[in-house]
Amino acid sequence: MLETVKALAAEYDMLPRGGRVLCAVSGGADSICLLHLLHALSAEGGFTVAAAHYHHGMRGQAADGDAAFVAAFCRERDIPCVVERGDVYGEARRLSLGVEETGRRLRYAFLRRTAEALDCARIATAHNADDNLETLLLHLVRGAGLHGLAGIPPRRGEIVRPLLTTSRAEIEAYLAEHGLSHVEDCTNADESYARNRIRRQVVPVLRQLNPRLTESAAETMGYLRADNDFLNAQAAAACAHARWAGDDLVIEARYLAQLPAAIAPRAARRLLEQMGDGNTDCSAAHLRAIVDLAAGEDPSAVAFLPNGRLVQRVYQDLLFTTQSEPPPPFSPAPLNPEGETAPEGTDWRCSCRAVDCPPPEERRPGAVYLARDALEGPLVLRPRQIGDEIALPRRGGTKTVKKLFIDEKLPRRERERVPILADSRGVAAVAGFGADKSRLAQPGQSAYELIFWKKE
């Protein structure tokens, strides 16, 4: 098992020498195994480990016990640990989303904030080979293209999955060998969840037909992932011809029309993603409508998409846009250096106080710490402006705020509502994303502690 994890980690550069890895820890068998394993490998690999546990505000005292267990496990091993509590039920109602999807969104947002605060280069999750098998079967049942059948990727950006080629049986054996306890989530036995029914009813039957089911599925998904990556690369090459017209995206229709049927819908999806709105509500039929628009002869045809988006044929071009103009920007407001600032016209709020910058493991969840001597002139919370740039830690250099919002798939209508903290030098921080690395304080340095949040 150890060699399998090392091989996968090396292939995808999961454990950067000289960096820190944030391990997502629920307290279950998989995540405890991953945290213990990474902690054991850290000295040899030249990296350090921190842990993060998200309390979803569900399951009452059982969830409180999980959080306490994770904190104690880390404390016994001197592993820095951040625990944050959320309100998944309340957020699900506010967003009109399912509880599972809302929990996933909140959990990953918490992990990214914590990684930023603790200066972690990677975020490790404990998905294993059996999880991947179950994902494949779920996608088969629901219907999926090559992307879905390729399973869970070993790495997506800073998110890495070192146990993805390790079976659940190997994980349980590792815990037994090292005498490690863990917590059990009672919902894992609830067969009202589709994944649990797959795990408890379907997989045992398939394993009778093929005792090496997990390994065989992993090999198949590897082949499919390679094919999928190749087709996506061809789609990306076609999308490189797109250009921006304000906040709208324009591409000559011929670049989509001339693509093979296996690639054209991928290019349409990628262009929608570049708009910053994602494509989760766009079905295969929507993507085909965009491709048909590109191949058609009507110089002014329109394809209407979910959430107010549309693609319009304008003679030889395709215009990716929205049906209504975004709301006007909010009103700028001076930052209150010792209290809360609530700019009019946005749901974002910012609290600020003067502190000595604490070490990473003692920082408040979601806080950024700006060095006071790195700030010049009055501080103001304002909308983004043309030319605004920021260099976020571990994001690979300077980029415009507009490009940051697009890359992070921030919906167009929300972009003018995100406060930018600026001084006379330019952008110091962006709400929800973090601070420019040139403005960050070091432990012990005189700083401003900033926490951005959105009001209910």
Secondary structure, DSSP 8 states (H G I E B T S, - for coil): -HHHHHHHHHHTT-S-TTSEEEEE--SSHHHHHHHHHHHHHHHHHT-EEEEEEEE-S-SHHHHHHHHHHHHHHHHHTT--EEEEE--HHHHHHHHT--HHHHHHHHHHHHHHHHHHHHT-SEEE----HHHHHHHHHHHHHH---HHHHT-S-SEETTEE-TTTTS-HHHHHHHHHHHT------GGGG-TTSHHHHIIIIIHHHHHHH-TTHHHHHHHHHHHHHHHHHHHHHHHHHHHTT-EEETTEEEEEHHHHHTS-TTTHHHHHHHHHHHTTS-STT--HHHHHHHHHHHHS--TT-EEE-GGGEEEEEETTEEEEEESS--------EE--TTEEE--TT-SEEEEEEEEE---GGGS-TTEEEEEGGG--S--EEE---TT-EE--TTS-S-EEHHHHHHHTT--HHHHTTS-EEEETTEEEEETTTEE-GGGB--TTSEEEEEEEEE--
